[in-house]
Amino acid sequence: MEGCSDMDVLENVIDVIINTVGGDIKREMLTEDFKLVGNILDSMAVTNLILTLEDHFGFMFDDDDLSAEAFETVRTLTELVRKKLN
């Protein structure tokens, strides 16, 4: 996934969220400001999302990366993924 534009990373993160969380999640709902935790993510969904993001993008999160703030919105999660890719 190296060399991805910012928009590519955002779109890939949204795809992973949709494919991992499933349910009634629609792409148009997942704006950058959409709140994830407490809205569509519980602790089990966060765990699944972490594993799927690692697999999809080919990196491993460090324990320090995994704060509640990182999973607050689509934007904060995308920023974390971009940081890991750089």
N, C-alpha and C positions, 0 to 999 in steps of 0.2 A: 504494500500500500504506500510505499515511499513515493514522493513526488505528487501526492494527491493535492488538489486544490482544496481550499477551505470549504467550498461548497460540496465537493465530492465527499469530504469527511463528514459533513453535516448529513448529507443524504444517506451515507452508509450507516451512520449512527441511528438515524430514523428507521432505516430498513431493519437493523438489528433489534431495535425496540419493538417494532411491529411484529417481527417474526418470533421474538422471545416472549413477549407479554401476551400477544394475541388478543382474544376477546373481541370487544367491539371497538378497538382502537382503529381510527381512520387516520390516514396520512395527513389530511388537512387539519386535524386536531393538534398535531405535533409541531407547533410553532416553536421558535427558539425560547420563548418565555413560558411555555407549557410546564406546569409543575408536575414532576414525576412522582416524588415521594409523597405518599398519602393519597395520591390521586389514582395512579395505576400501578405503583410499585409498593409491594410489601417486602419484608425481609427475604422471603424465598425468591421473589421475582428479582430482587437486587442481586442475589447470589447467582441466579441463572443468567442475568444480564452481564455480570462481570465475566463469567466463564465464556459466554458467547462472544463478547467483545474481544477478549483475549484471543480466542480462536480465530475470529474473523480478521482481526488486524495483525495477528502474529506477534504480540508482545505479552508480557506479564505485568500486571499491576503490582506495585509494592504496597505493603500495608499502609505506608504513609499516604498513598494516593487515595485510599478508600475512606473518605470522610463523607458524612451526611451531606455536606454542602456540594460535593462533587456530583451527587445524584439528585440535586434539588430541581433543576430544570434541564430541558434539552440543551440549552446553551452551555450550562456548567459541565454537563457530561461531555459534550463535544469538545470543549476547551481542554478537558482532561485527556481525551483521546489524542487531540492534536499535540499536546505536550509530550505524551508517550511516543508519538510517531517521530518527534524531532530529536 
